[in-house]
Amino acid sequence: MRKLVWLAVAIVCVALPTGLLLLVLRSEPSYQGRRLTSWIEDLSPARLFWNWNSIGVAPTPVFARYRSSQANAESAAQQAVRHIGTNGLPKLVQLIRHDDSPLAVKVLAFLKKQSVVKLKIYSADERRAQAFQALAILGRDAAPAWTEVLLDEHLSLKIRQSALLSLRYGDADAAVLPLIACLSATNTLIRTNAAMLLSSFGYNAKAAIPALLSTIGNENDPAVRTVFADALRHCEPDTVVCLIRSLMYDPPTFRAGAATSLGLLKQRPEVSIPALIYYLDDPDGHVRESAVSALADFGPEAHSAIPTVLKACNDPKKYVRIAATNALAQIDSH
């Protein structure tokens, strides 16, 4: 008897706020007589939600198992989401924003464990995962919703990070615009992870290059600058341009390697040689050595570099002076 009483109390605790929510959301878009929230229950996201329980440990996806009989229902749900389109964005954003209170978490856990009454209930994490899947189905049309969630400083970092992770497993074409917006976010972690995701999309994210270039110069955090530089390298399809940017933004080891690569490639001398001349004044001696050696690889084509190479013959570092002397012999062979 006592168990039934507690069950009744739990049902009331869930039913009251649910009823109030339904009253507020009478205008929720629908398709074929079913509301959007009903349709997205038939979606089967690859990752139901992300487990953030361990501090200092990367979040892990919690998987859900689905029967093959759900395939037709999921296909119909995808069609419904596409039909509702951008009219459903406000509702989907609302589902993403919502989080369960501590009391709601306990009540939901109790209701899911009991076997007296079978109820179709979802936690805020599960609803959020459904909303993320619906946004993914909408593709580029969902960009405003992704951007709104990701840039909302009032939302918990857990929710915003979950949104970023969900974008990672979607289509690059749909993810790039929201990720570009995140590059100017005030939260360092959001900026960094957005750049890392753009980097993972490679050339498919080349539309982000102007935004990366405009933000990397204003980034004061060295670690974030390194991630931005990495994104620039991965997103740029032009090898020579990529190496020149590496000379500009990467740590010394990468800069030295970029200079050496420009010399080995010997392509686009009209842009490669001026860049190498400029970095003969780099603060790092190994970068200067690599730059002067790369100019040597261009041979007589690098004739305009002779005055700067002559200056490098008096460099404080002996290995730079030796490289400069050898470079003069190769550039001015007469």
Salt bridges, closest charged atoms under 4 A:
GLU41 OE1 - LYS120 NZ 3.23
GLU41 OE2 - ARG127 NH2 2.71
ASP42 OD2 - ARG34 NH2 3.04
ASP99 OD1 - ARG128 NH2 3.39
ASP100 OD1 - HIS98 NE2 3.61
ASP125 OD1 - ARG128 NH1 2.69
ASP125 OD1 - LYS158 NZ 3.44
GLU126 OE1 - LYS112 NZ 2.86
GLU148 OE2 - ARG97 NH2 2.90
ASP152 OD2 - ARG97 NH1 2.16
GLU153 OE1 - ARG160 NH1 3.32
ASP173 OD1 - ARG140 NH1 3.12
GLU219 OE1 - ARG191 NE 2.99
ASP230 OD1 - ARG233 NH2 3.31
ASP230 OD2 - HIS234 ND1 3.43
GLU236 OE1 - ARG245 NH1 2.51
ASP238 OD2 - ARG268 NH1 2.84
ASP250 OD2 - ARG233 NE 2.76
GLU270 OE2 - ARG268 NE 3.50
ASP281 OD1 - LYS311 NZ 3.89
ASP282 OD1 - ARG255 NH2 2.83
GLU289 OE1 - HIS286 ND1 3.91
ASP315 OD2 - ARG288 NE 2.74
